[in-house]
Amino acid sequence: MTPNLNASSTTRAAPDDRRDRFATLSFKRDVAAPSSVLWQAWTAPAARAVWASPTPSVTMEFLEADTRVGGREVSLCKVEGQPDIRCENGWLELQPAVCSVNYEVVSSEGVTQSVALVTADISDTGERSQLVVTVQLSSLAEDMEAGYRQGFGAGLDNLAGAAERTMVLQRVIKAPRTVVWGAWMNPETLPQWWGPDGFSCRTKRIDLRAGGEWVFDMIGPDGTVFPNHHRYGEVRAEERLGYTLLWGENGPKHADAWASFEDHDGATKVTLGMIFSTAAEFQEAKGFGAVELGLETLGKLERFVAAQ
């Protein structure tokens, strides 16, 4: 997570200021979402891209994203008229829905500005959860503490809002990950199973590569046509994909989505996540049964794979 370096100077601290370079910062957020959902919003690369920017004037460009122990995330924080800020985040510990630990190195124009150890603890209180983030900061430039407080505070506010409009669906499918991925990322087979029970797909064009798109109609059991447009961002073979959902071809975005695939005792655990663009859209989706319909879609995937 990139601190707000507008709130700090990039001048190197003088040797006399060494004792001022170290700080321990703590942030707490109560979130109206279960810990399992908050965990996905906190760790899934597609979700992190939604909330990571501290302010609308900051553009985040993700160069790498590998959320597993030993993996790293590299991003550029871009502000018009200022040098890019590079943030490297390496994952040291990941206990799903409980705890994460990562290091963070922030630099600008090849000069390291700060290093930090970031610990996130999640506790569950039923339909709500609490996130406590502790940052052990070592500044190599003056006033980095203020930048971290502002940047982390804004980012965690964004995270809480995103988690509260996030829907997460999971299913363990009794098939190898290669087979499940192949059924999902094959333009011939995806339209055969996508959608809830009784729905069918009518494809206009489909390209499931990174930068590609799927423009199609979902047709309900009563013949109602629902225009859809998926735009694909990251595609990491047999691990995950990220895409945006639009209301019809080139229509307004209504969700950022991702799917991840994990080995699970010889089977495949599929996680499908969606961050709706607004809280109202999230509530509307829940109201018409999006959770149940989404689980039906994953059930169709399982039946399709089993029949192959």
Salt bridges, closest charged atoms under 4 A:
GLU61 OE1 - LYS78 NZ 3.53
GLU64 OE2 - ARG72 NH2 2.63
ASP66 OD1 - ARG68 NE 2.83
ASP66 OD2 - ARG236 NH2 3.46
GLU73 OE1 - ARG48 NE 2.77
ASP84 OD2 - LYS78 NZ 2.90
GLU88 OE1 - ARG72 NH1 3.29
GLU88 OE1 - ARG86 NH1 3.40
GLU145 OE2 - ARG149 NH2 3.03
ASP157 OD1 - ARG29 NE 2.76
ASP197 OD1 - ARG303 NH2 3.01
ASP207 OD2 - ARG209 NH2 2.88
GLU213 OE2 - ARG205 NE 2.79
GLU213 OE1 - HIS229 NE2 2.64
ASP217 OD2 - ARG202 NH2 3.15
GLU234 OE1 - ARG240 NE 2.78
GLU239 OE2 - ARG68 NH1 3.53
GLU239 OE1 - ARG236 NE 2.62
GLU249 OE2 - ARG205 NH2 2.77
ASP256 OD2 - LYS253 NZ 3.08
ASP263 OD1 - ARG177 NE 3.24
GLU302 OE1 - ARG171 NH2 2.75
